[in-house]
Amino acid sequence: MVTTGAAQGFAVLAAALRAGGATAIGFEEPGSYGVRGHLESHGLRLVPVPVDGDGIDVAALDRSGTPAVFVTPAHQFPTGVVLAPGRRAALVEWARRTGGLIVEDDYDAEFRYDRDPVGCLQGIAPDEVAYIGSVSKALAPALRLGWLAVPGKWRDAVAERKAWADLGGPVLEQLAFAELLASGGYDRHLRRARLEHRRRRDALVTALRRHLPGLRISGVAAGLHLVVELPEGVDDEAVAGRARAAGLGPLPLSRMRLSGGGPPGLVLGYAANAPGELETAVARLGTLVTSPREAV
Ligand SMILES: Cc1ncc(COP(=O)(O)O)c(C=O)c1O
């Protein structure tokens, strides 16, 4: 199904799950604050399931008893962790044994720099996985163009929800995108964009090492953002608030957690800024984190 962005995929799936009697969905902890809002606003209760260095904890998911789970296996948002092979197998086994639905958000799979591409879960378990993607990260979020592939048993419920939502999305953008794909232009664009994003990622990491030395940086191998951990006891909401007032836009890591705990940190996106802008922004951020009074 072609959707108006991944966001509509979340919406129609959440509504289909609700129509099928589900009231809750397992959700990565930490996980995307934005996606959380979408799923909650469509009536699902989110049950936090911890993410560690191998991705989502499938044993904890199993214990939670939820009938569905939302995951970002290729590049977990926000930690950047890749779902380890053993966990991928365990997650599919969970879905087959319980009849649970895996909702896979492949939100930035096109951008990986220092590691091999990771195949999507849907490719190995099409009867268990609802796959969501969009052009938002690769082309432009304003296009509102995405896709959703669901197991056969969910097809009618999802199609009905989409029909009630809008009877179908605009077709001109779809035709233009089809042409871009068929001509090879999309692949060329992705190759160029990958090089440019890698340059931006490198500039951001270099600037962080210079202006905020000693802080742990994670999630750099792929995607369009990274996470920098702040020293224990720092209020990351307050730092992010001061940064916003200074014209910067980091997101506080604590906001990505449903149940609190864990180290403070900042989620930094680098897709929209040239290397020089990133250097200037991090110099400013460094002052805000290390000596907040002088910086305000
Ligand atoms: C992890 C993740 N995936 C996807 C989206 C939405 O993407 P789209 O612009 O395709 O609706 C968001 C934002 O809400 C997000 O945080």
The ligand as an ORCA input file, in Angstrom:
! r2SCAN-3c Opt
* xyz 0 1
  C      11.610      6.479     13.664
  C      10.657      7.253     12.790
  N      10.217      6.713     11.651
  C       9.350      7.403     10.837
  C       8.839      8.629     11.182
  C       7.842      9.326     10.284
  O       8.302      9.395      8.972
  P       7.418      9.973      7.746
  O       7.903     11.340      7.433
  O       7.709      9.009      6.631
  O       5.985      9.965      8.150
  C       9.248      9.213     12.376
  C       8.700     10.508     12.807
  O       7.627     10.549     13.384
  C      10.179      8.512     13.197
  O      10.591      9.036     14.359
*
